Amino acid sequence: MTDAVAAPELATAPARYSGFSAGALWSVGILLPNILSIIFQATQQSRGIGAGDLGTLGAAFVLGRGIVIGTAPFWVYRTNPRQITAGAIIATVAALMAVVFLIGTNRLGLGWFIVGLTSGCVAPPAYTALGNARDPLRSYSIALFGSSLIAAIVAYLLPTLIVPHYGEKGVLIVIAALFLVALPCAWALRDTQFVGKRNAPSALSGKDAPSTGSGRYAAPVIAAIAGAVFTGVFMGGAGAFVASIAAANGIGAKSVGLFVAFALMASLVGALTPSIVGNRMSPIAMIGVATAGIIASYAGMTSASPLIFGAGYVAHAIFATIGYVYFLGVVRSLDFTDRIYVAYPAMDAAAFAASAELAGALLSRSTPTALFLISAVLMVICWFAAVAASRIAASGSPAALEPI
């Protein structure tokens, strides 16, 4: 057994301010992908481009963002988080302004690729800092609550107040302003910097970490894959195709808009729940509860009644968010390398893309029931994988999560 890793020493600024700043930066860093559909809707209206061109813009943005997020485990500990975050925010604002004032329609793809590169550098240092907090689960829970609230407010205000009057330019200027507002928060990341970072499960519990055995690497890798598939299934399945599922049940698009709005608000409850429950219940058990809740929500989403369907979709949002946050905590608690959990958002994105492709193919060839059945099976497998990861880690170290 290795000696327990000492807790990191915090610098002079208050830890609460550092945690708030990391959460704010993470919220801004993931804002663009959360509202990309609204941005591109404004772009389509302002520039008159087709759906195919919008797909190209989206692919360019995702490619640029994917490059920096996918490589984050290699650069996030080799750079100064304060400098890289501040520089990324300034570069993102400049790139957005270039899209607004300098780049023509024929070069929009290049512009959005650059926006993806620059904005993609904002979230990883903040996400890493949250994982190095004294209670990562609570930090992720509160940060996700904040990011969901910001996204919900922005998603409501942009189409109602900005797009009708100012179009694409107004939308991008507002987003650039939000990035600038978050700029001072970058200076606080020095206090949650990665000096003295916890590089073993022992740092999360004060106990020894395993020094040998396959479980040393198997546990965090299995947990990360399970969490990524879990996230991909709920986001790329019922989450992304709710309109198609509702239409197959004979429910109109107007009702779907209300369901999505209520689900966004309900996800705030799901995001905050882990910070309230904490470790009073085993994280693995809570993932099991979330899995059961999601599967139960599928039953409601097979109904032709708008009320029952909507209730099922809202429940789906709550339980999916709970499971997502707890998986964040589990992956972090098992990751002694300090790099696997940094790669976790990129794994989520890859799983989301694969799940969306699978869901689209299923819905085009079969019924929503087939999608729900396959999703339920995958969810259960993810939970069993989380249980297995916990047991593997526990067999090599008392520092791991207690198996249920």
N, C-alpha and C positions, 0 to 999 in steps of 0.2 A: 504494500500500500504506500502511496505517496503521502507526503505531508499535506495537510489542508492548506489551501491557498488563502493568503491573507486577504481580508476585505480591502477593496480599493480605497485609497485616501482621497477624500473630496477636497477640492480647492476652496477658495475663499467664498465664492458666491453661495447663497442658500440652496440646498438641494431641491427645495420645492420649486424655486424659480428655474433651476436647471431642468427639472422634470417637465414643468409647464412649457418651457421653451422647446424641448425635444418633441413634446406632443404637438405643439403648434407647427413646428417645422415639418413633422411627419404629415400633419393634416394638409398643409399647403403642398407638400411634395406629391401626395396622391390625389390632389384635387383634379388635375387635368384629366386623367383617365376616368375619373368618376363622372365627369360632366362632358365628356368628349362628344357625345351624341348631340347635346345642346349646342356646343360650339360649331359642329359641322352642319347642323341645321341652319344656323345663322350664316355660315359660309355659303351654303347652297343658295339661300335666299338672296344674299348680297352679290354673289358672283355668277349665279345662274349655272353652276356646274352640275353634272349628272351624278347619279348614284355610283357609277363605276369610278369616277374621279374621286369621290369621297372615300371609297374603299382604298384607293391608292394612297390618299393622304393619311388615312388611319393606319395603313400598313407601314408607311414611312415613320410615323410617330412611334408606333409600337416597336419597330426595329431599332430606332435610336434609343428609346428608353430601355429596351431589352438588353442592348449591348452594355450599358453602364450598370444596370441592376444585376445582370448575370455575372459580371466581373467584379461586383462589389466585394466579395470575400478576399479578393487579391489586392484591392486598393484602399479599402476603408480603414485598415489599420496602418497603412503606410503614408497616410496624408493627415494633415492637421484638420480635424473636423470643423473647426471654426472657419478656417480659411477656405476650405473646399466648399462648404455650404454657402458662405457669403458670396464667393465667386460664382457658384452655380446659380444663385438667385439673381445676381446682377446680369449674368449671361442669359438667363431665361427671359428676363424683362427685355433685354436688348433684342433677343430673337423674336419675341412676340411683337415688339414694335417694328421689326423688320418685316414681319409678315403683314402687318397693318399698312405700313407706309412705303415700303421699298420693293417687296417681292410681288411680281405679277402672277397672274393665275397659272401661267405655264410653268412656273418654278415653285409652286406652293409645296410640292412634295419635298423638295430640298429644305424649304423653310421649316416644315413640320418635323422632318428628320432631325434638324438641329435643335428644335424645341424639345424633342424627345430626349436627345443627348443631354442637354443642359438641365432640364427639369428632373431628369432621372437621377441626377447627382444630389438632389436636395434630400430625398427621403432616406437613403441608406445610412448616413451618419446618425440621423435622428433615431431611426429604427434600432440601430446598434446601441445607441446611448440608452434607449428605453430598456433594452435587454440587459444592460449592465446596472439597472436600478436595483435597489435592495429588494424590491418585490416586483419582478418583471410582469407577472400576471396582472397585478393591479395597474401597473403603468400602461400596459397595452390596452387594458380594458377602458381606462379613462381616456387615453389618447384616441382610441377608436370611437368612443362616444363623441368626443370633440370633432373628429374628422367627419363623422356621419352627420352631425348637426350642421357643420359648416356646409357640407355638400348639399344637404337638404334645403338649407336657406338659399344658397346660391342657385340651385336648380329651380327653385320657385321664382326667385327675383329676376333672373336673367330673361326667361321667356316672356314674363309679364311686363317688366319695366324697361329693359334695355334693348332686347331684340326688335320690338316693334318700332322703336324710335331711332336707334343708332346702329342696328345691324351688327355685322361681324366686327367692325372697328370698335364699337362700344363694348362688346363682349370681351374682346382681347385686352382692351385698355383696363377694364375692371379687374380682370384676372391678373394683369401685370401689377396693378395697384395692390392686390392682395399679397402678391409675392414680396413687394417692397415693404409692406406693413410687417411682414414676418422677418425682415432682414436683421433687425436688432437681436432677435432671438438666437441668431447664429453665434453671437459672442458668448452666450452662456454654455454652449456645448463644450467649452474648455473644461468646465467643472464636472462634466460627465464623460470626460475624455477617456481614452482607452488605456491610460497608464494604470498599471495594477489591475488590468481587466481580469475577470474571473475566467480561468481557462480549464476548469474542471467542474464536474457536478458538485464537488465539495464546497465550492464557493457559494452554492445556493443553499446549502444546508449545514455547513460547518463540519462535515464528515469527510472521511477519506474517499478518494476516487479510485476506480479500478486501475491497476497498472498493467495488467495483462488480460488476455482473453478476447475472443471475437466480440463479446458484448460491448467492449469499449467503443467500437465504431458502429456495430450493428444497431444498437438501441437508438441513437439519435438519427441515423439514416432511415431506419424503418419508420420512426415517428414522423420525420419530415415528409417522407413519401406518402404516408397515410394521411397526414394533414393536408398536403397539397391535393391529393385526390378528393378528399372530403370537400375542400373549398371549391375545386373545379366542378364537382358534381352539383353542388347547390347553386353556384353562380352561373355555370354554363348550361345547366339544365333548366329546371323550373324558373330560376331567377331570370335568365336571359330570354326564355321563350314563353313567358306568361301570356303574352298577347295571342300567340298561336294556339296555346293550350285552351285559353278562354274561348277563342273563336271556334275551336273544334267542339266545345261544349255549348255553343250557341249564345255566348255572352258577348255583348257589344264592346267596341273599343272605348267608348266613353266610360263604361264601368271599370275597365282595366286601368284607366288613368287614375281613378279614385283608389283602386286597390294598391297601385304602386305608391301613391302618396301616403296612404296609411301604413304600408309596409316599411317605407323609409322612416317614418316616425316610430314605428314599432321596433325597428332595428336598434334604435337608441336604447330601448329597454334591454334588449339582448346584449348590447355592448357594455352596459353598465352593470349587468347582473354579476359577472365574475368578480368585479371589484368589491361588490357587497358580500357575496358568498365566500370569496377568497378560497382558502384551503380548508374551510370547515367541512367541506365534502371533498373526497378524492377527485382530482382533475380528471382522472380516467373515468370515474363514475359519472361526472358531469358531462363528459363527452358521450357516454352511453345514454344519459337522459336526453341530451340534444338530438342524438341519432333517433331515439324513439319518438321524440316530438316531431322531427322532420317527416318520418315515415307516416305518422298519424296524420300530418297535415296533407299528405298526398291524397288521403281518402276524401278530404273536403274538396280538393281541387279536381276531383273527378265529377263533381256535381254540376248540374245545369242551373242550379239556383245561384244567382249572383251573390246572395247573402252568404251561403255556405261556402261557395268558391272563394269569396273575398276573405272570409274568416280563416280558411285553410291557408291562403297565401300569406296573410299577416302572421299566422302562427309559424309558417315556414321561415319567414324573415327573422322572427325572434329566436327560434331554436338554432337556425343556421348561424346566426351571429354569435350566440353563446358558444356553440361548438368551435367556431373559428377562433375566438379569443382563447379558449382553453387549449386548443392545439398550439397556438403561439406560445403559451406558457409551458406546455409539455415539451415542445421541441427545444425551447431555451433551457429548460431545467436539465435535459439529458445531454445537451451539447457541451462537452468539455473542450472542444476544439475552438470555440468562439468563431467558427466560420460557417458551419452548416446552417445555423439559424440565420446568418446574414444572407445566405443563398436562398433561404426559404421563400421570400417574395417572388423570386424568379421561378421557382418551382411551382408556386401557385399560378403564376401567369401561364406557364406551359400547360399545366393541368386544365386550366380554364379553357385555353384554346382547343385542346383535344376534346374536352367534354362538350364544348359548344358544337364542334364538328360532328360528334357522335349524336348529340341531341337533335341537331338539324336533320341528319340522315334518318334517324328513327321517326321523327315527326312527319317527314316527307313520305315515308314508306309504311308507317303503321299509325297507331293511335297513341294519345298521351298515356294511356294505361301501360303500354310497353315501356315508355320512358320512365314512368314511376317505378315499375317493377325492377328494371335494371338499376335505377338510381338507388332504390332501397337496398338491393343486394350489395352494391358498391359501398354504401354507407356502413352497413353492418361489417363488411370486410375491413373497412378503415378502423372501426372501433376495435375489432379483434386484433388488428395490427398494433394499435396503440396499447392494448393490454399486453401483447407479446413484447413490445419494446420496453414497457415498464418492468416486466418480469425478467427480461434479459439483463437490464441494467441492475435490477435488484439482486440478481444472482451474483453479480460481480462487485457490487458496492452498496453499502447501507445508505449511501447518499441519494440513491435514486428514488423515484416516486414509489411509494408503497403500492404493490399490486393489489387489485381489489379481489 
